[in-house]
Amino acid sequence: MKRSDTRPSAAERTGTRGNLAASFNLARSASTDKLLELKLRAERAAGQLEEADEVEAGFRAALLEIALYVFFVVIFGIVTWLSAIDVAYPYASKIDGVISGDPPASLRDVYQESQFWAYLEDTFVPNVFVTTDYNDSPLDPSRLGYVLDVDKIIGSVRLEQKRVKDDRTLCPIPPVYASLIDTCYPRIRSELDVSAEVYGPEDRFTSTATGFFADFGGQRFVQDLPNDASVDDVIATLRSLRKDSWIDAQTREVRVIFTVYNPAADLFCNVQLFFHFAHTGGIRVEASFRTISMLRQWLLLTPTRTFFPPELRHQLLFALELSFLLMVLAMVVAEVRQLARLGWFAYISSVWNVIDLFNLSLFIIFFFFRFFFVALTSLLDFRPSPSTYSEFRYMAGLVYQSQNLTAFNCVLTYIKMFKYLQFSTRLSQLTHTLTEASEDLAGFIFMFLLVFMAYAFSFHMAFGMDVSSFQDFTNSFFTLFLIILGDFNFEQLRLANDLLGPLLFISYIVIVYLILFNMFLAIIGEAYVRVKEKTSAFEDPFIRNIRAGLSSRKQRRLRKLEKAIGDAAGEGDRVVTARDIREIEVELREILGDAEADAIMLKIAQEDELGGSIPQDELATLMSRIVESREKLEREMRQQQAVDLTRQLPEEIEAKDPAFALRVSAAKAARDKIEQIELNQKNLFDSIHSSQKAVMLKISSLTDTMEMIGSKLATLKAVQRR
């Protein structure tokens, strides 16, 4: 048999080549289209990426501002806590106990000159100038000058007297009594009234300038008592002063001043006993026991560090306080820039700006006191001889003023947290309540002060001559505040004035406590209820912004992936390799999840083993998956934005666009009507469906009955045929 020829003809071969070429051109065209599509998506993603960056930048800026201030508050809290002196009170109170003594010769029992000298000789000197131990054995000379056995007296003990001038123009005597009264010495109103004239037998007592700043005044009559002197020697000196009338009618104040140091606590205690010789007669006594910490962390900057060498903890504390100072300076610069940008009027129109300005000013004053304290340490003699007085009271004053500033700044700094809590309606209910009640509170405060000042003057006039707590207007003002809190002595008022006492007290309680005080509570309560009604129906803006920021961040990552793949595919003739995909593996896992990312990376690994580039169809599939995720996220964001818009606080919308707020209100009303119509339709459809179901049940029952009747008829017919 002749075998047939199966080879293709020349025409067939030409047609096949043409088909292959056409298929190749078609595939290349499709690949080019996919590449072009990737490029276009990359360009579009780059533009949208900038918008997402702006949203995320705003979100980050808000969170960063809150985080920075929280960090500032934490540093301030640590510095405050470490600067506090925990043992200050027990340390000073023990010294107070031994110096004050016990009745009837205690410090608080001094009312006249004889008691003053008796207190010094019988109580003060034996407790301060200790020369024997508890067994009455003489102390070693090295143990002289100690209080309570452990507190070393630094330098001498000083008695300092302030005298008033003998000037008849300051205290004129009425002519009717000119023949009866020959002298009159007024109270000291200013340093100009202080006398520096010598007096005493043979002009024994002369004045001297006291303190570091004596050039600004401060002429006093002083007597220094060496800390190593015996009790007998000190008493002899005091009796000599008493004999020569060191205190007389011109004396207005005597201070007993000295300083002790406790090495175990590393603290000084500056003791000042004040004896005020009133121009009305008698003596009023005060005492000050001020604890001084040497702030060793700041002594690093001075030669005094050789006397008080700092330890590691002091160096760390210095670094912490220096960091805090730099933060304060940065905040000051920011406030100055804001002030320059807004102007004074616009700047102070915000209460928070005023609080910021006041708060930062107090911080600057605080650090000025710190530097001033360090400067004083270089002027002070820390190791004087027993008979030389060393001036510690200015340092003690700076320490206590610094503590006062810190105490006030604690309130301001922590209250300023409410400024940053304005992002949240739930966390800012206090400020919103006060704002809501501001108008009512303004009127109430005016009424309250009017009534309160009337009673303050009234109580002062009625009881000022008999009750010490109402002796002047200031005391009367604060005592009435204490009465509101339940601290009062009605019996004292009744005994002072049996008519006005009960009348003023009862009327004050009724008007101020029962009426005004309850009006205040009602104003705050109603304002809080209004704030709750406004905010309870709306979502917290802070939570909404956080959610929007997180969604924007995810959207940004998706667009970044689009751009990265498109850029890799669009760089000239460059092909996309497995390395390009591995660079965005983390983002893929965050966006697509581990399971889908593992599948993609497995394909990438297989292509990498073959040594080829990533096929365009694989890139297109990956890009489509990313675009699908982004579009889904954007739909969710748009839906959430629509929901958020209807759940925003009215104040937020009106602040942005009043006209838009009206449109939103109309849209809300229309949405409510549509929801009501849909609800009515649903109820109607449910009713129709129920009716249809009931009819169908009846028809089914009727059909069953008919079938049963038919069955019986058929049975009857069968019976009849038989």
Secondary structure, DSSP 8 states (H G I E B T S, - for coil): ------S--HHHHHHHHHHHHHHHHHHHHHHHHHHHHHHHHHHHHHHHHHHHHHHHHHHHHHHHHHHHHHHHHHHHHHHHHHHS-TTHHHHHHHHHHHHH--TTSSGGG--SHHHHHHHIIIIIHHHHS--B-TTS-B--GGG-SEETTTEEE-S-EEEEEEEB---TTTS---GGGTTT---------SGGGB----BSGGG-B--EE-STTGGGS-EEEEEEE-TT--HHHHHHHHHHHHHTTSS-TTEEEEEEEEEEEETTTTEEEEEEEEEEE-TTSSEEEEEEEEEEE--TTTGGGSGGGGTS---HHHHHHHHHHHHHHHHHHHHHHHHHHHHHHH-HHHHHTSHHHHHHHHHHHHHHHHHHHHHHHHHHHTTS-SS--TTS----HHHHHHHHHHHHHHHHHHHHHHHTHHHHGGG-TTTTHHHHHHHHTHHHHHHHHHHHHHHHHHHHHHHHHHHTTT-GGGSSHHHHHHHHHHHHTT---HHHHHHH-TTHHHHHHHHHIIIIIIIIHHHHHHHHHHHHHHHHHHHHTS--HHHHHHHHHHHHHHHHHHHHHHHHHHHHHHSTT----HHHHHTTHHHHHHHH-HHHHHHHHHHHHHHHHHT----HHHHHHHHHHHHHHHHHHHHHHHHHHHHHHHHS-HHHHHHH-HHHHHHHHHHHHHHHHHHHHHHHHHHHHHHHHHHHHHHHHHHHHHHHHHHHHHHHHHHHHHHHH-
